Amino acid sequence: MDFSNPLAYGVPCFIALILLEIAYSHHNNQKDLYAWKDLMASGSLGVGTAILSPLLQVVFMIVLFEGVYAIFNPVINGENMNIFGYESFGYEWYIWALCMLGDDFAYYWYHRANHEIRILWAAHIVHHSSDHFNLGTGVRNGFFTHFYKPFFYIWLPAVGFPVEMIMVCIGIESLWQFQLHSQYIPKMGFLEKFLNTHTMHQVHHSQNLEYMDKNHGGILNIFDRIFGTWKELDNKIDTKYGVTHPPNSYNPVIILTHEFKDIWKDVRKANSFKEKFMYIFGPPGWSHDGSTLTVKQQQRLLKNKKAGQLSK
């Protein structure tokens, strides 16, 4: 079966929704929601991603998935049979639901890895580098993630999901992720129990220490809840968006590469192979001498500090 990638129809909607949000923010005298230089930087990165994505991600992903599907689901007597002994999946509605759930599971670990492995964070930090949270930030994506993202989903064609189905589910996930970047949608009541919502994504984009590395989910928040990374927005906290080590530039090239340069600097000062390895593949903030701390280390110190204050 042939399906269209939902993202093919998403781009015009992205532009229209960004313009609508800008107009609405000005109508409500919230002119600081957008900064023009920041929006131009996000827009240029979004255009670059839209141009390169069909080649770097979609084509590569399809070729990779088709190859994996063919290996794990050979044709036997005219039917695709999975090597584990069952008939490969069809297009029934419940298979679509299972594929969407599998896609969400894959997205959670892909997204979490982007925050917990420094070389991946160097590619993903592009998306977090703006200190504004708006729909414009939703298109502020880096190019380097396209090279490794497919490998987090490779198990889906291996277990027998059709490649076209996987691609549609990934497209739906991307559409949901874009629209989460708005401050105008309040908490959604019962839906907050299982959906990854706009307020949860505000937490994710915050540089407040208690919010860091939380809410990695795609459409659902169940995996954040299961694996201990879920955090609700606290209206008593003054949320500050962005990253603690920003690129301090609107130049797209600097935004794309600044963290890679910092990794190289750290690798050069490392004293051993283990230290070099950790500066590349360890968590962001890791240092051999304790001069910088990881998010978990900082959060542990904050927790101990609060506990000490309560005990007094």
N, C-alpha and C positions, 0 to 999 in steps of 0.2 A: 504493500500500500504506500502511496505517496502523500506526504503531509507538508504543509508550508510551515516554515519556522515562524513562530509568533513574533519574533523580534523584527521580522521584515515589516510588520505593520506597527511595531512599537515606536520606532524612531520618530515619525510625524507626531504621534501622541506625546512623546517625551517633550518635544519642542513646544507643542501647544500647551501642555500642562505647566511647563516652566514659565511661559509668558503669562499664563493665567495667574500663577502664584505671584509673579512680580507685580501684576496689576492689582491683585487683591491686597498684597502687602502695602502698596502705596495708598490704596483706598483706605486702609486701616491705620495709616500713619506709622507703619512699621518699616520704614525705609532702610533700616540697618539690617534687615533680613538678608539682603543681597549687597555685595560690594562688586562694582563693575569689573575691576581688574581680576578679582577672584573668579567671577563668573566667566570671564573671557578665558582664563586659564583652564577652568573646568570644561568649558565648551570646546577648546582646542584639543584637549585630551580626549573628550568624547568623540569628536570628529575623527581623530586619529584611530581610536579604537574601532569606530564604525567602518573605517576603511580597511584596517588590518585584520579585524576579527574574521571576516570570511575566509581569509587565507591562513592566518596563524592558528585560529581556533576551530572554526566550523569545518573547513576542509580536512585539517589534520585530525580532528576529532572523528569525523565520519570515516576517514580511511582507517584510522586506528580501530574504531569500534567494529567496522565491517570485517577487518582482519581477525579480530578477537572472536567475533560472532561466528565466522566461518570455521575457525579452529575448534571452538567449543560446541558448535551446533552443526555438525556435518549432515549432509542430506543422505538419508537412508530410506530406500524404497519410496522416494519422492517426497519425504517429509523431513523437516529439520528436527533432529534428535539431539538433545543435550548429552554430553559425554557422561553425565551422572545418571543417565538411564531414563529420563522422562522426555516427553515431547516438548519442544521449545514453545514458548508462550505465543498465543495469538493476540487478537485485538478486542477481547471481551472487556466490558466496562470495569470489572473487578481487576483485570490485569493492568488497565490504565491506572487504577487507584493504587495498586501495589507498586507500579513503576514510579508514580509520583512520590510515594512514600520512600522508595529506595533512592530516588533523586534527592530528596530532602535530607536523608541520612548521609549521602555522599557529600552534599553541599555543606552540611554541618562540619564534617571532618576536614574538608578542603578549607573552609573559612577559619576554623580553629587553628589549623596548621599554619595558616598565613599569619596568625598572631603569636604563635609559640615557637616558630623556627625562623631565625633571624634572616636568612637569605630569602625566605619566602616573604617575610615582613618587608624586606627592602623593595619587593615588587608590589606588595599590597598597600604599603604606607601611602602611596599616591592617592588612594581613595579617601584616606583619613586626613590628608595634609591640609585641608581647608579648615579654618576656624569658624566657618559658617555651616549651618545645617539647613539645607533646603534642597529642592528638587534638582537644582543645578549641580549640587554635590553628587547627586545620584548618577550622573554621567561622567564623573571625574574618575576614570579608571586607567590603570596602567596597562602597558602592552606585554610585559614579561610574564604575567600570570597565564597567558594563553599557552605557554610552552609546557606547563606542568598540570594545569587544571584537569585535562582529560584523564590523567592517570588515576585521579580519585574516583572516577566514574567507570573505570574499565571493567569492574566486576559485574556491572549491569548487563552488558551484552554477553559476558561469559556465562551467566546463569540462564540466559535465554530470552531476555527482553529484546524485541525488535529494535534495530538502530533508529528507525524513523520515530518510534514512540519515545525513545530516550531523548532525542533531539528536541521533540516538542515539549517534553517535561522540563528540560533545561531552559528552554525559551520561556515557558510559563514562570519558572522560578525567577528568571532575570526580570521579567515584567513586575512581579510582586516586589522584588528587591528595590527596583527603581522608585515605586510609589511610596515606599516606606520613609523616604527622605523628606518628610514634611512635618512641620511643627503644628499644623492647623487641625490635625485629627486627634481628638482627645482619647482617653482610655475607652475601651469598647466593651466594657461589662463582661458578660459571659464568654465572649470570644477570646478574652485575654487568657482564659484557662488553657487554650491549646494553640492559638495563632501567635505568630511573631508579629507584633503590632508596631505602630509608629512610635509610641512612647518607649517601647522596648528598644527600638533602633536608635532612639535618642541616647539611651544609656550606652549603647554600643559605640557611638561616635564621640562619647565624652572622654575628656582627658582627666576627669576627676578620678582619683586613685581608687576609690571604692567601686567605681563603675568599669574600670579597665578590664579588658579581656572577658567581657560578659556578652551574652545574647548573640551567639554565632549562627543561630538558626536561619533557615530560609523562609519558608511559608509557615512552618510549625515551630513551636517552642518546646515541644516534648523532649527533644534530645538535649537541649540546654538543661531542662529540669532533671532528666535522667543522669546526666554526666556532670552536674554541679556547676554549670556556668550561667544559670539564669539569674537575672536581677531585675526587679521592678523599679520603675522610675519613682523617685522620692521627690515630691514637689517642694519639700523643705530644703533640698539641696540646690544651690545655684549652679546649674549645669554649665560647664565650659567645654566647648567643642574643639576638636583638633587633636594634635599630638604634642607631646612634651618636647620633642626635638624637631620642630618644623623646618622646612626648606628655606623659609624666609625669602621667598622669591615667587614671582608670578611667571617665571620662565619655564615653559613645559619641560625642557630638557633637564633643568636643574631639579624640578619636581620629580621627574622620572628616575633620576640617577643619584640623588644626594645621599641616600642611605647606603647604596653600594660603595660610594666613596668612603663613607665612615667605616664600613666593614673592612675595606682595604687598609685604612689607617690602623685599625685595631689589629689586624692580622700581622702587619709589619712590626708592631711593637711586641707581639707575643713571643714568649721564650721557648716554647716547645710545640711539637706537633699537636698535642692534646689541646693546648690553648688556642692554637690557630683553628682547629676543628670546632671548638666551642664558640669562637667568635663568628663562625660562619653558620653552624648548624645548631648552636645552642639557642636558648631563649633570648629575645632582645633585652638588653640591659645587663647581661652576664659580663662579668669582668674577672680577670685572674687575680686581681689584688683587692677586690671589693670596692673599688672607686665608684662603680656604678652598680645598681641593683636591678634584678628582674622585677616584673610586676608582682609576682607571688611573694618575693622577699619583702617588697615594700608594703604589700597588703598585710603580711604577717606582722611587720613592725607596727603598722597602724592599729591592727587588732590588739596587739599586746599593750600599746600605749593607751587605748581606750579602756582595756581591762584594768590597767593600773590606776587610771583616773577614777574608775567606778569603785575600786577597792579602798580608796582613800576616805 
